[in-house]
Amino acid sequence: MTGRLEGKVAIVTGAARGQGEAEARLFASAGARVVLADVLDEQGQATAASIGSAASYLHLDVRDEARWAAVVEEVVRLHGRLDVLVNNAGIFPAGGLLDTTLADFERVVAINQTGVFLGMQAAARAMVPRRSGSIVNISSIAGLAGAPMFIGYATTKWAVRGLTRTAAKELAPHRVRVNSVHPGIIETPMLQTFDAVHPGTRERVLQRIPLGRTASADEVAKVVLFLASDDASYVTGSEYAVDGAWTA
């Protein structure tokens, strides 16, 4: 993968661990300067340090419009440009239609949906004047099909599809590309935590995956890398399922 992002500058949100960490590591190995953004400051700083000199860390609550502006401004000040944004940050709360409170619903919308909107807006303001850029929004297979008992999560991941497609058309004249990635069941701390709370989850979902296994975070990161790179120069407004044929 070396060189595919050579000279580019990227922000990856939710990058302290899990999927975002895998993306940040892969981007750095491909030649990018990577800014990891998260609310898990200690873990994020440690992850950035372990990646090496190509990586740095900035605190970012994706719900905070002013902080988004400050992060993008700092990245441009330090590196002179912003080429790639990966909107990866998100939460995965369980809860059905009848037992999800308004407060719980609004919280997941604020992080998973509004956070993506604010990120695209802040990044586009830096990318449009340069007439270049790639935004990759991490949705989910829950954004491609119904997800019973995950009403808030599924709602936001469907919304990410709409945000992506609309922004892709708006930003295309400015040569800024916007795409979404829809992971299936990925081996991350989030899955491990859910399986611990709801024993047997892993076995049940494996039965629904035609490929017969979960994916590693690196397998998703490689698709994100493609979309971030110039190899995807004519790809925008597209949706990439990385799910072992779950939604086929």
C-alpha positions in Angstrom: 0.0 0.0 0.0 3.0 2.3 0.3 2.7 5.5 -1.7 -1.0 5.5 -2.5 -1.5 8.5 -0.2 1.9 10.0 -0.6 1.9 13.7 0.2 -1.7 13.7 1.4 -3.1 14.9 4.7 -6.0 13.1 6.3 -8.2 13.4 9.4 -9.7 10.2 10.8 -12.3 10.5 13.5 -12.9 7.9 16.2 -9.3 6.9 15.6 -8.2 6.1 19.1 -9.1 2.4 18.6 -10.9 -0.1 16.5 -11.9 0.7 12.9 -10.6 4.2 13.0 -7.2 3.1 14.4 -6.9 0.6 11.5 -7.6 3.3 9.0 -5.1 5.7 10.5 -2.4 3.1 10.6 -3.0 2.0 7.0 -3.1 5.6 5.8 0.2 6.4 7.5 1.8 3.3 5.9 0.5 4.5 2.5 2.4 7.8 2.9 -0.2 10.2 4.4 0.1 12.5 7.3 -2.7 11.4 9.5 -4.5 13.3 12.3 -6.3 11.1 14.7 -9.3 12.7 16.2 -11.3 11.3 19.2 -12.6 12.1 22.6 -10.5 9.3 24.1 -7.5 11.5 24.6 -5.1 9.2 26.4 -5.8 6.3 24.1 -5.7 8.5 21.1 -2.4 10.0 22.0 -0.9 6.6 22.6 -2.2 5.3 19.3 -0.8 8.2 17.4 2.6 7.8 19.1 2.6 4.1 18.2 2.0 4.9 14.6 5.0 7.2 14.5 6.0 10.6 13.1 3.4 10.5 10.4 0.6 10.7 12.9 -0.7 13.2 15.5 -3.7 13.5 17.7 -6.3 16.2 18.3 -9.3 16.2 20.7 -12.6 16.2 18.8 -16.2 15.7 20.0 -17.9 15.4 16.6 -21.0 17.1 18.0 -19.1 20.3 18.5 -19.3 22.6 15.5 -16.7 25.1 16.8 -14.3 22.3 17.6 -14.6 20.9 14.1 -13.7 24.3 12.7 -10.7 24.5 15.1 -9.4 21.0 14.2 -9.6 21.6 10.4 -7.9 25.0 10.9 -5.1 23.5 12.9 -4.6 20.7 10.4 -4.3 23.3 7.6 -2.0 25.5 9.7 0.3 22.6 10.4 0.3 20.8 7.1 -0.9 23.4 4.6 -3.8 21.3 3.3 -6.5 18.8 4.0 -7.0 16.0 1.4 -9.0 13.3 3.1 -11.6 13.1 5.8 -12.8 9.8 7.2 -16.0 10.3 9.3 -15.6 7.1 11.3 -16.6 8.2 14.8 -19.9 6.6 16.0 -21.7 4.8 18.8 -23.6 1.5 18.6 -26.5 1.6 21.1 -29.1 -1.2 21.3 -32.7 -0.3 21.6 -36.0 -0.9 19.8 -38.7 1.5 18.8 -40.7 1.0 22.0 -37.9 1.2 24.5 -35.6 3.9 23.1 -36.0 7.2 25.0 -35.9 10.5 23.2 -32.7 11.4 24.9 -31.1 8.2 23.8 -32.3 8.7 20.2 -31.1 12.3 20.1 -27.7 11.3 21.5 -27.0 8.8 18.7 -28.3 11.2 16.1 -26.0 13.9 17.4 -22.9 11.7 17.2 -23.6 9.4 14.2 -25.5 11.8 12.0 -24.9 15.4 12.9 -21.3 14.6 13.5 -20.9 13.4 9.9 -22.7 16.6 8.6 -20.5 18.9 10.6 -17.4 17.0 9.5 -18.2 17.1 5.8 -19.1 20.8 6.1 -15.8 21.7 7.9 -13.7 19.6 5.6 -15.4 20.9 2.4 -14.6 24.4 3.4 -10.9 23.6 3.3 -11.2 21.3 0.2 -13.4 23.4 -2.2 -10.9 26.3 -2.6 -8.3 23.7 -3.6 -10.7 21.9 -5.9 -9.6 18.6 -4.5 -10.5 16.2 -1.7 -12.0 12.9 -0.7 -14.6 12.4 2.1 -15.4 8.8 3.2 -18.3 8.4 5.5 -18.5 5.2 7.5 -22.1 3.9 7.5 -23.1 0.3 8.2 -25.0 -2.6 6.8 -27.7 -1.2 9.2 -27.9 1.6 6.6 -28.7 -0.8 3.8 -31.4 -2.9 5.5 -33.6 -2.8 8.5 -32.0 -3.5 11.9 -34.6 -4.5 14.5 -33.8 -3.4 18.1 -31.2 -0.8 16.9 -33.7 1.9 15.9 -31.4 4.9 16.6 -28.3 3.4 15.1 -30.0 2.2 12.0 -31.7 5.6 11.5 -28.4 7.4 11.6 -26.7 5.0 9.3 -29.5 5.4 6.7 -29.1 9.2 7.1 -25.4 8.9 6.4 -26.3 7.5 3.0 -28.4 10.5 2.2 -25.8 12.9 3.4 -23.2 11.2 1.3 -25.2 11.1 -1.9 -26.4 14.7 -1.6 -22.9 16.1 -0.7 -21.4 14.1 -3.6 -23.6 15.9 -6.1 -23.1 19.3 -4.5 -19.3 18.9 -4.3 -18.6 17.2 -7.6 -18.3 20.5 -9.5 -15.5 21.4 -7.0 -13.7 18.0 -7.6 -14.4 16.9 -4.0 -15.5 13.2 -3.9 -17.8 11.8 -1.2 -18.5 8.1 -0.7 -19.8 5.8 2.0 -18.6 2.4 3.3 -20.9 -0.1 4.9 -19.1 -2.5 7.1 -20.8 -5.7 8.2 -19.7 -7.7 11.3 -16.1 -6.5 12.1 -13.8 -7.7 14.8 -13.5 -4.5 17.0 -13.8 -3.8 20.7 -17.4 -2.7 20.0 -18.3 -6.2 18.8 -16.5 -7.9 21.7 -18.3 -5.7 24.2 -21.7 -6.4 22.6 -21.0 -10.1 22.6 -20.1 -10.0 26.3 -23.4 -8.3 27.1 -25.5 -10.5 24.8 -23.8 -13.9 24.9 -24.1 -15.9 21.7 -24.3 -12.9 19.4 -21.2 -13.9 17.5 -22.5 -17.4 16.8 -25.9 -16.1 15.6 -24.5 -13.5 13.2 -22.0 -16.0 11.7 -24.9 -18.1 10.5 -26.1 -15.1 8.5 -22.8 -14.3 6.8 -22.5 -16.1 3.5 -18.7 -15.8 3.6 -18.8 -17.6 6.9 -16.7 -15.3 9.0 -16.4 -11.8 10.4 -14.0 -9.3 8.9 -10.9 -7.7 10.3 -10.8 -3.9 10.7 -7.9 -3.9 8.2 -10.2 -5.4 5.5 -12.5 -2.4 5.8 -9.6 0.0 6.1 -8.3 -1.2 2.7 -11.6 -0.2 1.0 -11.5 3.2 2.8 -7.9 3.7 1.5 -9.0 3.0 -2.1 -11.7 5.6 -1.8 -9.3 8.1 -0.2 -6.7 7.6 -2.9 -6.5 8.9 -6.5 -7.2 5.3 -7.6 -10.9 6.2 -7.0 -10.7 9.5 -8.9 -14.0 8.9 -10.8 -15.8 7.3 -7.8 -18.2 9.6 -5.9 -21.7 9.2 -4.5 -21.1 5.4 -4.2 -21.8 2.9 -1.5 -19.4 0.1 -0.7 -20.7 -2.8 1.4 -17.9 -4.8 3.2 -20.1 -7.5 4.6 -19.3 -10.9 3.3 -22.4 -10.8 1.1 -24.7 -10.2 4.1 -26.8 -7.7 2.2 -26.4 -9.2 -1.3 
